[in-house]
Structure formats: structure tokens, C-alpha cells
Amino acid sequence: MKQLRLLLILAITCLTGLQLHSQKKIVWFDAGLKAQSGFTGFYNQAIVDSDNVDFEVTSSVAYGGKLGINKGYSGVALELLLGQTKGKFDHQDFVGTTNMELQHMDFYVLFRNAKNLGFFEIGPKFSFVRSAEYFRASPDQPVAVTDVTDDFRSGISGVLSFGANLIGNEGRFSGQLGLRLEYGFKNIVSDRGLANNSPVYIDGLYANGNKGTHPIFAGIVFELNWGIGYYGMTKCGGRTKFFMF
């Protein structure tokens, strides 16, 4: 009988220890679905300075998933999204426009802090070109789509995001909406694209030098997150173990 009581006390102590420690996880993981939409474009100072073409921004979308590695309220968010960068250029020397669309796969590595029902993220995005095409539309010229994938190369951007929880809470399940800003640090036009005057394709675009073409984005980002589990330390034995939420 004494042995049974000792085993019962020991079991209760272990369970209590696990329950208390579950609130102070060593490291915990979550996964989610993400989508973003907003304004995008190709920024190039040579285009801005040109008298023959006007630069415009247009809309784009991206979607994919994320994996979060967290400790307390901070962590690292790893995201993989399929996105696009679009640009529109109005020509002054003839009535018409050049439309550019670049498809890319993006890998994000973001420092993330989520506290007080909000979140903040900052870090790099690595973009890998999947395809690129443009078409020029004018009243006296039929629309023809041209594959110009080789005119572009992979790039890296800086990313800043912040927002708030809409549903749930950080941990088991949450839905969040925020604002995301991105700017490409690296010139994404290749040597071949430079020779072809990409992304506008008009003669003399880089007569005064190559200013570099940088993708930009500003829009909203939405995510749904599910908690996977956490590593915790048991008081009975002091060993770490993975626990599902």
C-alpha cells in the first residue's frame, strides 16, 4: 500500500511538473499558410529619369507556407512563397505600353517577435526566377508575348512586416493580418537583359549608364498558423522531450 502511494505521489508530481513547464517551453514550432497582395513594380532610376517612358506600379499576389521556430515571444519564420513582380511602362514617343511580368519563388528568413496580440518581422528574401515575359500593346501593333526569362537573375530583398492577431492566439492557432514592405537590394537584370534594355526594351535606355533594376512591393499579408509542438524539460529526470500541442 505504501509503495502504491509513493508511485501515485510520484506520478502526480511528474504530471504537475510537465504542466507547469508547458507554459515555459524551451522551444516551440508552428506552421502556417500565407497569402499576400499589393502594389509592385520595377524601380530603375534610368527609367524614372527618362523623358520617353513613365514608370507605373501595378498589383501582384503571392502564396505559400511558413515554418516558425520560436522561443518565448521571439523566433525565426521560414517562408516559401510563389510570387510575381509586375511592371507597366507608358511610352511617350509612341502611343502604347510595355507590360512586364516576372514569376519567382521566394524564400524568406525573418526574425519575428509576436507579443501583445501583434507581430513584427524583419529579414531577407531570396528570389529565384521561374519565368519572365513581356508584351507591348499599341493601336497599330498586335499584342505579342515574348519570353525574356534569360534577361533576369535571382535577387535578394529586404523585408519588413507588422500587424495584429485577428483570431486565436499565438501558439495553438491564430489568424493574422499585417502590412509588408519589400525592396530589392540587388539588380535583377542580367547582362543579356542589359543589352536588350530590359525591362522596358527601348533603345538608349541605359545611354547614361545602368542604374540597376530593383523589385518593390507594398501590400497586405495574411497568415493562418497552427501550433505543432514544443520541446520541454520534465522535472522527473530533467530530460527534454517533444510534446504535441
C-alpha positions as CSV (number, residue, x, y, z in Angstrom):
1,M,0.0,0.0,0.0
2,K,2.9,2.3,0.9
3,Q,4.5,1.6,-2.5
4,L,1.3,2.4,-4.3
5,R,1.0,5.7,-2.5
6,L,4.6,6.6,-3.4
7,L,4.0,5.7,-7.0
8,L,0.8,7.8,-7.0
9,I,2.6,10.8,-5.5
10,L,5.5,10.5,-7.9
11,A,3.1,10.3,-10.9
12,I,1.2,13.4,-9.7
13,T,4.5,15.3,-9.2
14,C,5.7,14.4,-12.7
15,L,2.4,15.5,-14.3
16,T,2.3,18.7,-12.3
17,G,5.9,19.4,-13.4
18,L,5.0,18.8,-17.0
19,Q,2.0,21.1,-16.9
20,L,4.0,23.9,-15.2
21,H,6.8,23.6,-17.7
22,S,4.5,23.5,-20.7
23,Q,3.9,27.2,-20.0
24,K,7.7,27.8,-20.2
25,K,8.6,25.9,-23.3
26,I,12.3,25.6,-24.3
27,V,11.5,26.0,-28.0
28,W,8.2,25.6,-29.9
29,F,7.2,25.2,-33.5
30,D,4.3,26.3,-35.7
31,A,3.4,26.1,-39.3
32,G,1.0,28.1,-41.4
33,L,-0.4,29.2,-44.8
34,K,0.3,32.6,-46.1
35,A,-1.0,34.9,-48.9
36,Q,-0.1,38.5,-49.8
37,S,-1.4,41.0,-52.3
38,G,-0.4,44.6,-53.0
39,F,1.4,47.0,-55.3
40,T,4.6,46.0,-57.1
41,G,6.9,47.3,-59.8
42,F,10.4,47.5,-61.2
43,Y,12.2,50.6,-59.9
44,N,15.1,51.9,-62.1
45,Q,16.5,55.4,-61.8
46,A,17.3,55.4,-65.5
47,I,13.6,54.8,-66.2
48,V,12.5,57.5,-63.8
49,D,14.9,60.0,-65.4
50,S,13.8,59.1,-69.0
51,D,11.7,61.5,-70.9
52,N,10.4,58.8,-73.2
53,V,8.8,56.4,-70.7
54,D,6.7,56.7,-67.5
55,F,7.0,54.2,-64.7
56,E,3.9,52.8,-63.1
57,V,3.2,50.3,-60.3
58,T,0.6,47.5,-60.6
59,S,-0.8,44.7,-58.5
60,S,0.6,41.2,-57.7
61,V,-0.2,38.2,-55.4
62,A,1.9,35.6,-53.7
63,Y,1.0,32.5,-51.7
64,G,2.7,29.6,-49.9
65,G,3.6,28.4,-46.4
66,K,5.8,29.0,-43.3
67,L,7.6,27.2,-40.5
68,G,8.2,29.0,-37.3
69,I,10.9,28.2,-34.8
70,N,10.2,30.1,-31.6
71,K,11.5,30.7,-28.1
72,G,9.1,32.7,-26.0
73,Y,7.7,35.6,-28.0
74,S,10.6,35.7,-30.5
75,G,11.8,33.3,-33.2
76,V,12.6,32.8,-36.8
77,A,10.0,32.4,-39.6
78,L,11.0,30.5,-42.7
79,E,8.6,31.1,-45.6
80,L,8.4,29.7,-49.1
81,L,6.1,31.7,-51.4
82,L,5.4,31.7,-55.1
83,G,5.2,35.3,-56.1
84,Q,5.3,37.7,-59.0
85,T,6.6,41.2,-59.9
86,K,4.8,43.2,-62.5
87,G,5.6,46.5,-64.2
88,K,3.9,48.8,-66.6
89,F,5.6,51.5,-68.6
90,D,3.8,54.1,-70.7
91,H,5.8,55.3,-73.8
92,Q,5.9,59.0,-74.8
93,D,7.4,58.5,-78.3
94,F,4.5,56.4,-79.4
95,V,1.1,55.5,-78.1
96,G,1.5,52.3,-76.3
97,T,2.6,50.5,-73.1
98,T,5.2,47.8,-72.2
99,N,3.9,45.3,-69.6
100,M,6.4,43.0,-67.8
101,E,5.6,40.0,-65.6
102,L,8.3,38.1,-63.6
103,Q,7.4,34.9,-61.8
104,H,9.6,33.8,-59.0
105,M,9.9,31.5,-56.0
106,D,10.8,33.4,-52.8
107,F,12.5,32.1,-49.6
108,Y,12.2,34.3,-46.5
109,V,14.3,34.1,-43.4
110,L,12.7,36.6,-40.9
111,F,13.3,37.4,-37.3
112,R,9.8,37.5,-35.7
113,N,8.5,38.9,-32.5
114,A,4.9,38.3,-31.5
115,K,3.6,39.9,-28.4
116,N,0.5,41.8,-27.2
117,L,-1.7,40.4,-30.0
118,G,0.6,41.8,-32.7
119,F,3.7,40.8,-34.6
120,F,6.8,42.3,-36.2
121,E,9.1,40.7,-38.8
122,I,12.4,41.8,-40.5
123,G,14.9,40.0,-42.6
124,P,16.0,39.0,-46.1
125,K,14.1,37.4,-49.0
126,F,15.9,35.3,-51.7
127,S,14.1,35.3,-55.0
128,F,14.7,32.7,-57.8
129,V,13.4,33.4,-61.3
130,R,10.9,30.9,-62.7
131,S,9.8,32.8,-65.8
132,A,9.6,36.3,-67.3
133,E,7.6,37.7,-70.2
134,Y,6.6,41.0,-71.6
135,F,4.2,42.3,-74.2
136,R,3.9,45.7,-75.9
137,A,0.4,47.0,-76.7
138,S,-0.4,49.8,-79.1
139,P,-3.2,50.7,-81.5
140,D,-1.1,49.9,-84.6
141,Q,0.8,46.8,-83.2
142,P,-0.7,43.5,-82.2
143,V,-0.1,42.2,-78.8
144,A,2.7,39.6,-78.8
145,V,4.0,37.9,-75.6
146,T,7.8,37.4,-75.6
147,D,9.7,35.1,-73.3
148,V,12.6,37.0,-71.7
149,T,13.4,34.7,-68.8
150,D,17.2,34.9,-69.5
151,D,17.1,38.7,-69.2
152,F,16.6,38.3,-65.4
153,R,18.5,36.7,-62.5
154,S,17.9,35.8,-58.9
155,G,17.9,38.6,-56.3
156,I,17.7,39.5,-52.6
157,S,15.4,41.9,-50.9
158,G,14.9,43.4,-47.5
159,V,11.5,42.7,-45.9
160,L,9.6,44.5,-43.1
161,S,6.2,43.3,-41.8
162,F,4.0,44.2,-38.9
163,G,0.4,43.6,-38.0
164,A,-2.1,42.1,-35.4
165,N,-3.9,39.0,-34.5
166,L,-7.4,38.7,-35.8
167,I,-8.4,35.3,-34.4
168,G,-7.0,32.8,-31.9
169,N,-3.7,33.4,-30.1
170,E,0.0,32.8,-30.7
171,G,0.5,29.1,-30.1
172,R,-2.1,26.5,-31.0
173,F,-4.0,28.5,-33.7
174,S,-4.0,32.1,-34.9
175,G,-5.0,34.2,-37.9
176,Q,-3.0,37.4,-38.5
177,L,-3.2,40.3,-40.9
178,G,-0.5,42.8,-41.5
179,L,1.4,45.2,-43.8
180,R,4.5,44.0,-45.7
181,L,7.1,46.2,-47.4
182,E,9.9,44.8,-49.7
183,Y,12.8,46.4,-51.6
184,G,15.2,44.6,-53.9
185,F,18.8,45.4,-53.0
186,K,20.3,43.6,-56.0
187,N,20.0,44.5,-59.7
188,I,17.8,41.6,-61.1
189,V,18.6,42.4,-64.8
190,S,21.2,40.1,-66.3
191,D,24.0,41.1,-68.7
192,R,21.8,39.9,-71.6
193,G,18.9,41.9,-70.2
194,L,21.1,45.0,-70.0
195,A,22.0,44.5,-73.7
196,N,18.3,44.2,-74.5
197,N,17.4,47.3,-72.5
198,S,15.2,45.3,-70.1
199,P,12.7,45.7,-68.5
200,V,11.3,48.4,-70.9
201,Y,13.0,47.3,-74.2
202,I,13.5,50.7,-75.8
203,D,16.8,51.8,-77.5
204,G,19.0,54.1,-75.5
205,L,17.5,53.3,-72.1
206,Y,20.9,52.9,-70.5
207,A,22.7,55.6,-72.6
208,N,23.7,57.4,-69.4
209,G,24.7,54.2,-67.5
210,N,22.9,51.3,-65.9
211,K,21.1,52.4,-62.7
212,G,20.0,48.9,-61.7
213,T,16.5,47.4,-61.7
214,H,15.1,46.7,-58.2
215,P,11.7,45.0,-57.5
216,I,9.5,46.7,-55.0
217,F,6.4,45.6,-53.1
218,A,3.9,47.1,-50.6
219,G,0.8,45.4,-49.6
220,I,-1.1,43.3,-47.1
221,V,-0.1,39.8,-45.8
222,F,-2.4,37.3,-44.2
223,E,-1.5,34.1,-42.4
224,L,-3.1,31.2,-40.6
225,N,-0.9,29.4,-38.1
226,W,-1.2,26.1,-36.3
227,G,1.0,25.0,-33.4
228,I,2.9,21.8,-34.0
229,G,4.5,21.2,-30.6
230,Y,7.4,22.1,-28.3
231,Y,10.4,20.8,-26.5
232,G,10.0,20.8,-22.7
233,M,12.0,19.5,-19.8
234,T,10.4,17.1,-17.3
235,K,11.1,17.6,-13.7
236,C,11.3,13.9,-13.3
237,G,14.7,13.1,-14.7
238,G,15.3,16.6,-16.1
239,R,15.3,15.3,-19.7
240,T,14.0,17.2,-22.7
241,K,11.1,15.7,-24.7
242,F,9.0,16.8,-27.7
243,F,5.3,17.3,-26.8
244,M,2.5,17.8,-29.3
245,F,0.1,20.7,-28.7
